[in-house]
Amino acid sequence: TMEPKKITASGLIWIGDEGATSNALLVPVEVVTPALNHNEEEIFDRLFGAEELKVAKMEDSLDENGVLDIDADPHRFHVRIPSRLGGKPVTAKLGTSGNLGLGYNDPVTEIPLTANPFQQESQSQLLVSDEVDDNADVQDEQPGDRTHRIMPYGDVEISEVKIGSVRYPLSMKVRVKPQRIAEVRVIFVGTASAYQGEFTEFIKVAKERFAQSGIHLDVDTKSIPAPTTINEDDFHHDDGVANNHYGGGNLIHQNMKDVVALADSTEGVGLRTFTLFVVNRITGGDVAGRAFTKKYTAPIDQPYTNRAVLSAEHIIENPQDPGNPRKYTLGHELGHLLTNDGHYGGEYGGTNLPLYKIRQNLMKENPDPVDALDGPKRLTIEQEKKIKKTLDDLNK
């Protein structure tokens, strides 16, 4: 009877009698995924070897009650050994490593591989970007864990395979490669620089949201003094007039133009492709943020587009729900810039998506701030396509 003798770092198991190599067999350890079309729909009833992996949006694996079905997610993956190995029990140690943010390196856990007539294969596994999604698996960070935190540039790493009672060290990695990169600058205006610490968390949340669509946010932060022409506690973003100036679109208020001009002229600051300004307070009701997209801005004000303004007071204090900061506002306003579009879902956009898919929608107007598994914190595939088009158009 052939027994497993050793395993190579590249993911090959040597099975055989070391003294009789003619009877030996090399069996690979594989990470496999479904094959998808451009709409992220499965096109074959089989799994294929993966050269890279993707963070899941969970758009197709959450039901109306927010219950996760990993087997239904098109971005699931499995660990597979294409041999029954004599029916011996097999487990693999799996975690994530190499993430730019150390908090996203998911601890190594042991997952079982089940024998069928042809191979040993794990249950479906899912890559996720935040703690709530990671906790969706009741076995989180326990043997049999099926959800694993990761970010773009991170690796899924299989560090060991156990066959029978013998453990074989391994160092097999499959990377999450970003499909697009968006350069973003967050600029704190005047005394709003005091809020930079709180906004670190909101930037982190935005990175998590866009990682689910394969977008890496390359974010840096800067501070500038407040222009002398503005009142920091009474900031106006537009002039309230739309669709009546040189062919239509919104007009941007001079307050916003002055801030953009100062940032662009300040040595060492300047603007990136997408820039978000944080001010103390936006005037005119409970306005937490406002984005200026090319699609909805008057032609005369196009030089000021791809910018957004955020109210530190309304985001942090959140008059609608005191004590619960609007952690998704930064990502939501950036989403307007990256999709070059407005709100989407429910009464907006004429969509007929099921209710639970609308709820899972970062770009819905006034998204519920509750950080729940089925909360409105995900981008839909339609929004993802718009983001990729925006970024591709910039690189033409």
C-alpha positions as CSV (number, residue, x, y, z in Angstrom):
1,T,0.0,0.0,0.0
2,M,1.4,3.4,-1.0
3,E,1.7,5.9,1.9
4,P,2.3,9.6,1.7
5,K,6.0,10.2,2.4
6,K,6.7,13.9,2.0
7,I,5.3,17.1,0.6
8,T,7.1,19.9,-1.4
9,A,6.7,23.6,-0.7
10,S,5.1,24.1,-4.1
11,G,2.1,22.0,-3.2
12,L,3.0,18.5,-4.4
13,I,2.5,15.4,-2.2
14,W,4.9,12.5,-2.8
15,I,3.1,9.2,-2.3
16,G,5.1,6.0,-2.6
17,D,7.9,3.9,-1.2
18,E,11.1,6.0,-1.1
19,G,13.1,2.9,-2.0
20,A,11.0,2.2,-5.1
21,T,10.4,5.4,-6.9
22,S,8.8,3.6,-9.9
23,N,5.7,3.2,-7.8
24,A,5.6,6.7,-6.6
25,L,2.9,9.3,-7.4
26,L,3.0,13.1,-7.2
27,V,-0.4,14.6,-6.2
28,P,-1.0,18.4,-6.2
29,V,-2.8,20.4,-3.6
30,E,-5.1,22.8,-5.5
31,V,-7.1,25.9,-4.8
32,V,-10.1,25.8,-7.2
33,T,-12.9,28.2,-8.0
34,P,-15.9,28.3,-10.4
35,A,-15.4,29.7,-13.9
36,L,-17.4,33.0,-14.4
37,N,-18.6,35.1,-17.3
38,H,-18.5,38.9,-17.3
39,N,-21.7,39.0,-15.2
40,E,-20.0,36.8,-12.6
41,E,-22.3,33.9,-13.4
42,E,-21.0,30.4,-13.3
43,I,-20.6,28.9,-16.8
44,F,-19.5,25.4,-16.1
45,D,-20.6,22.8,-13.5
46,R,-17.1,22.2,-12.3
47,L,-14.2,23.9,-10.6
48,F,-10.9,25.0,-12.0
49,G,-7.4,25.8,-10.6
50,A,-7.2,29.4,-9.4
51,E,-4.2,31.7,-10.2
52,E,-5.8,34.4,-8.1
53,L,-8.8,34.9,-5.8
54,K,-11.4,37.7,-5.2
55,V,-13.0,39.1,-2.1
56,A,-16.7,38.2,-2.1
57,K,-19.5,40.8,-2.4
58,M,-22.0,38.2,-1.1
59,E,-24.6,39.7,-3.5
60,D,-25.7,36.2,-4.5
61,S,-25.1,34.3,-1.3
62,L,-27.2,36.2,1.2
63,D,-30.9,35.4,1.4
64,E,-33.8,37.8,2.3
65,N,-33.1,37.2,6.0
66,G,-29.4,37.9,5.7
67,V,-28.4,34.2,6.0
68,L,-25.2,33.4,4.2
69,D,-25.0,30.4,1.8
70,I,-21.4,30.2,0.8
71,D,-22.1,27.4,-1.7
72,A,-24.1,29.9,-3.7
73,D,-21.4,32.6,-3.9
74,P,-19.6,32.8,-7.3
75,H,-16.4,33.8,-5.6
76,R,-16.2,30.8,-3.3
77,F,-13.1,28.6,-3.4
78,H,-12.2,25.1,-2.3
79,V,-9.0,23.3,-1.3
80,R,-8.7,20.1,-3.3
81,I,-6.4,17.1,-3.7
82,P,-7.3,15.1,-6.8
83,S,-6.8,11.8,-5.2
84,R,-8.7,9.9,-2.5
85,L,-5.4,9.1,-0.8
86,G,-6.7,5.7,0.2
87,G,-9.6,7.3,2.0
88,K,-7.3,8.6,4.8
89,P,-8.6,11.6,6.7
90,V,-7.1,14.8,5.4
91,T,-7.1,18.4,6.8
92,A,-5.4,21.6,5.6
93,K,-4.3,24.6,7.6
94,L,-5.4,27.8,5.9
95,G,-5.1,31.5,6.8
96,T,-4.4,34.8,5.0
97,S,-1.0,36.6,5.1
98,G,0.8,39.5,3.5
99,N,-2.0,42.0,3.9
100,L,-1.0,45.7,3.8
101,G,-3.1,46.1,7.0
102,L,-2.0,43.6,9.6
103,G,-5.5,43.4,11.0
104,Y,-6.6,41.6,7.9
105,N,-4.3,38.7,8.3
106,D,-6.8,36.0,9.2
107,P,-5.5,33.4,11.8
108,V,-4.6,29.9,10.5
109,T,-7.4,27.4,11.1
110,E,-7.7,23.7,10.2
111,I,-10.3,22.8,7.6
112,P,-11.2,19.2,6.7
113,L,-11.1,17.7,3.2
114,T,-13.8,15.1,2.5
115,A,-13.2,12.1,0.3
116,N,-15.5,11.3,-2.6
117,P,-15.0,8.7,-5.3
118,F,-12.3,10.8,-7.1
119,Q,-10.7,13.3,-4.7
120,Q,-10.4,15.0,-1.3
121,E,-12.1,18.4,-1.2
122,S,-12.9,21.0,1.4
123,Q,-16.3,22.8,1.9
124,S,-16.6,26.0,0.0
125,Q,-14.6,28.9,1.5
126,L,-15.1,32.7,1.2
127,L,-12.8,35.7,1.4
128,V,-14.3,38.7,3.2
129,S,-13.2,42.2,4.0
130,D,-14.6,43.1,7.5
131,E,-15.2,41.6,10.9
132,V,-19.0,41.4,10.5
133,D,-18.7,39.2,7.4
134,D,-15.9,37.2,8.9
135,N,-18.2,36.4,11.9
136,A,-21.0,35.2,9.6
137,D,-19.5,31.7,9.8
138,V,-20.4,30.3,13.2
139,Q,-17.1,28.4,13.1
140,D,-15.0,31.6,12.7
141,E,-11.4,31.0,13.8
142,Q,-12.3,27.5,14.8
143,P,-11.6,24.2,13.0
144,G,-13.8,24.2,9.9
145,D,-13.8,28.0,9.5
146,R,-15.1,29.0,6.1
147,T,-14.7,32.8,6.1
148,H,-11.3,34.5,5.9
149,R,-10.4,38.2,6.1
150,I,-8.2,39.6,3.4
151,M,-7.5,42.7,1.3
152,P,-6.0,43.3,-2.2
153,Y,-2.3,42.1,-2.4
154,G,-3.0,39.6,0.4
155,D,-2.5,35.9,0.0
156,V,-4.5,32.8,0.9
157,E,-1.9,30.5,2.4
158,I,-2.0,26.8,3.0
159,S,0.7,26.1,5.6
160,E,0.2,22.5,6.3
161,V,-1.6,19.4,5.1
162,K,-2.3,16.5,7.5
163,I,-2.8,13.0,6.0
164,G,-3.9,10.5,8.5
165,S,-1.9,11.3,11.6
166,V,1.1,12.8,9.8
167,R,1.5,16.6,9.3
168,Y,3.4,17.9,6.2
169,P,4.5,21.6,6.3
170,L,3.6,23.6,3.2
171,S,3.9,27.1,1.9
172,M,1.3,27.4,-0.9
173,K,-0.1,30.9,-1.7
174,V,-2.8,32.3,-3.9
175,R,-3.0,36.1,-4.1
176,V,-5.9,38.5,-4.2
177,K,-4.8,40.8,-7.0
178,P,-6.5,44.2,-7.4
179,Q,-8.4,44.6,-10.7
180,R,-8.2,48.4,-10.6
181,I,-6.5,51.0,-8.4
182,A,-8.1,54.4,-7.5
183,E,-5.9,57.2,-6.3
184,V,-7.7,59.1,-3.6
185,R,-6.7,62.1,-1.4
186,V,-8.6,63.1,1.7
187,I,-7.9,66.8,2.6
188,F,-8.8,68.2,6.0
189,V,-9.7,71.9,5.8
190,G,-8.7,74.3,8.6
191,T,-9.7,73.2,12.1
192,A,-11.3,70.0,10.7
193,S,-7.8,68.6,10.8
194,A,-8.7,67.8,14.4
195,Y,-10.9,65.0,13.1
196,Q,-8.2,63.2,11.2
197,G,-8.0,60.4,13.8
198,E,-11.7,59.6,13.6
199,F,-11.6,59.6,9.8
200,T,-8.9,57.0,9.8
201,E,-11.6,54.4,10.6
202,F,-13.9,55.7,7.9
203,I,-11.1,55.4,5.3
204,K,-10.5,51.9,6.5
205,V,-14.2,51.1,6.0
206,A,-14.1,52.6,2.5
207,K,-11.2,50.4,1.6
208,E,-13.1,47.3,2.8
209,R,-16.1,48.2,0.7
210,F,-14.2,48.7,-2.6
211,A,-12.0,45.7,-2.0
212,Q,-15.1,43.6,-2.5
213,S,-15.3,44.9,-6.1
214,G,-11.6,44.3,-6.8
215,I,-10.7,48.0,-6.3
216,H,-7.7,49.0,-4.3
217,L,-8.0,52.5,-2.8
218,D,-4.6,54.2,-2.7
219,V,-5.5,56.8,-0.1
220,D,-3.4,59.5,1.4
221,T,-4.3,62.4,3.8
222,K,-3.3,66.0,3.9
223,S,-4.3,69.2,5.7
224,I,-4.7,72.8,4.4
225,P,-5.7,76.0,6.1
226,A,-9.2,77.2,5.5
227,P,-9.5,79.8,2.8
228,T,-10.2,83.2,4.2
229,T,-13.3,83.5,2.0
230,I,-15.3,80.7,3.8
231,N,-16.9,80.2,7.1
232,E,-15.7,76.8,8.4
233,D,-19.0,76.3,10.3
234,D,-21.2,77.4,7.4
235,F,-19.8,75.7,4.3
236,H,-21.9,75.9,1.1
237,H,-21.3,73.2,-1.5
238,D,-23.6,74.2,-4.4
239,D,-25.8,77.1,-5.4
240,G,-29.0,75.1,-5.3
241,V,-29.6,75.6,-9.0
242,A,-29.6,72.6,-11.3
243,N,-30.3,71.8,-15.0
244,N,-30.5,75.3,-16.2
245,H,-27.0,76.4,-17.0
246,Y,-25.2,75.8,-20.2
247,G,-26.9,72.6,-21.0
248,G,-27.9,71.4,-17.6
249,G,-26.2,70.1,-14.4
250,N,-25.5,71.4,-10.9
251,L,-23.5,74.5,-10.2
252,I,-20.8,74.3,-7.6
253,H,-20.7,77.0,-4.9
254,Q,-17.8,79.4,-4.7
255,N,-16.9,78.1,-1.2
256,M,-16.1,74.7,-2.8
257,K,-14.2,76.3,-5.7
258,D,-12.1,78.3,-3.2
259,V,-11.1,75.1,-1.3
260,V,-10.3,73.2,-4.5
261,A,-8.2,76.1,-5.7
262,L,-6.3,76.5,-2.4
263,A,-5.5,72.7,-2.2
264,D,-4.4,72.7,-5.8
265,S,-2.0,75.6,-5.3
266,T,-0.6,74.5,-1.9
267,E,2.9,73.2,-2.1
268,G,3.1,69.5,-1.2
269,V,-0.7,69.0,-1.2
270,G,-2.4,69.4,-4.6
271,L,-5.2,67.2,-5.8
272,R,-5.3,63.5,-6.8
273,T,-7.7,62.0,-9.4
274,F,-10.4,61.8,-6.7
275,T,-10.3,64.2,-3.8
276,L,-12.5,64.4,-0.7
277,F,-12.5,67.5,1.5
278,V,-13.4,67.3,5.2
279,V,-14.9,70.5,6.6
280,N,-16.3,71.3,10.0
281,R,-19.9,71.6,8.9
282,I,-21.9,71.8,5.7
283,T,-24.7,74.2,5.8
284,G,-28.3,73.5,4.8
285,G,-29.9,70.8,6.9
286,D,-28.6,67.3,7.7
287,V,-26.0,67.1,4.9
288,A,-23.2,64.7,5.7
289,G,-21.6,64.8,2.3
290,R,-21.9,65.9,-1.3
291,A,-20.1,64.5,-4.4
292,F,-19.6,66.4,-7.7
293,T,-19.6,64.0,-10.6
294,K,-18.9,64.8,-14.2
295,K,-22.3,63.4,-15.2
296,Y,-24.4,65.8,-13.0
297,T,-22.3,69.0,-13.0
298,A,-22.8,71.9,-15.4
299,P,-20.2,72.1,-18.2
300,I,-18.9,75.4,-16.8
301,D,-18.0,73.7,-13.5
302,Q,-16.5,70.5,-14.9
303,P,-12.9,71.5,-13.8
304,Y,-14.1,71.0,-10.2
305,T,-15.6,67.5,-10.6
306,N,-14.3,64.3,-9.2
307,R,-14.4,66.1,-5.8
308,A,-16.5,65.6,-2.8
309,V,-17.0,67.5,0.5
310,L,-17.7,65.8,3.9
311,S,-19.1,67.3,7.1
312,A,-17.1,66.2,10.1
313,E,-19.9,67.3,12.4
314,H,-22.7,65.4,10.6
315,I,-20.6,62.3,10.1
316,I,-19.2,62.0,13.6
317,E,-22.1,63.3,15.7
318,N,-24.8,61.9,13.4
319,P,-27.9,63.9,14.5
320,Q,-30.1,61.1,13.0
321,D,-28.5,58.5,15.4
322,P,-26.3,60.2,18.1
323,G,-23.4,58.1,19.2
324,N,-23.4,56.0,16.0
325,P,-21.1,57.8,13.4
326,R,-21.9,57.5,9.8
327,K,-19.0,55.2,9.0
328,Y,-20.1,54.6,5.4
329,T,-20.5,58.2,4.3
330,L,-17.0,58.6,3.0
331,G,-17.2,55.4,1.0
332,H,-20.7,56.4,-0.3
333,E,-19.6,59.8,-1.6
334,L,-16.5,58.3,-3.1
335,G,-18.8,55.7,-4.7
336,H,-20.6,58.6,-6.5
337,L,-17.3,59.8,-8.0
338,L,-16.2,56.3,-9.0
339,T,-19.5,55.3,-10.6
340,N,-20.0,58.8,-12.0
341,D,-23.6,58.3,-11.0
342,G,-26.2,59.2,-8.4
343,H,-28.2,57.0,-6.1
344,Y,-29.1,53.5,-7.1
345,G,-31.8,51.1,-5.9
346,G,-35.4,51.3,-4.6
347,E,-37.1,54.3,-6.0
348,Y,-33.8,55.4,-7.7
349,G,-32.7,54.1,-11.1
350,G,-35.9,52.3,-11.9
351,T,-34.4,49.0,-10.7
352,N,-36.5,45.9,-9.8
353,L,-33.9,44.2,-7.6
354,P,-35.2,42.0,-4.8
355,L,-35.6,43.9,-1.5
356,Y,-32.6,42.3,0.1
357,K,-30.3,43.2,-2.8
358,I,-31.5,46.8,-2.6
359,R,-30.7,46.8,1.1
360,Q,-27.2,45.6,0.3
361,N,-26.5,48.8,-1.6
362,L,-23.9,51.3,-0.5
363,M,-25.2,53.8,-3.1
364,K,-28.8,53.9,-2.0
365,E,-29.9,57.3,-0.7
366,N,-29.4,57.6,3.1
367,P,-28.1,54.0,3.6
368,D,-29.0,52.5,6.9
369,P,-25.9,53.1,9.2
370,V,-26.3,49.7,10.9
371,D,-23.3,47.6,10.3
372,A,-25.1,44.3,9.8
373,L,-24.4,41.4,7.5
374,D,-27.4,42.3,5.3
375,G,-26.9,46.0,5.7
376,P,-26.5,48.4,2.8
377,K,-22.7,48.3,2.7
378,R,-22.0,46.5,-0.6
379,L,-21.7,47.6,-4.2
380,T,-23.8,45.7,-6.7
381,I,-22.3,44.2,-9.9
382,E,-23.9,47.1,-11.9
383,Q,-22.1,49.6,-9.8
384,E,-18.9,47.6,-10.0
385,K,-19.0,47.8,-13.8
386,K,-19.5,51.6,-13.7
387,I,-16.5,51.9,-11.4
388,K,-14.3,49.9,-13.7
389,K,-15.4,51.9,-16.7
390,T,-14.6,55.2,-14.9
391,L,-11.1,54.0,-14.0
392,D,-10.5,52.5,-17.4
393,D,-11.6,55.8,-19.1
394,L,-9.1,57.7,-17.0
395,N,-6.2,55.5,-18.3
396,K,-7.1,55.7,-22.0
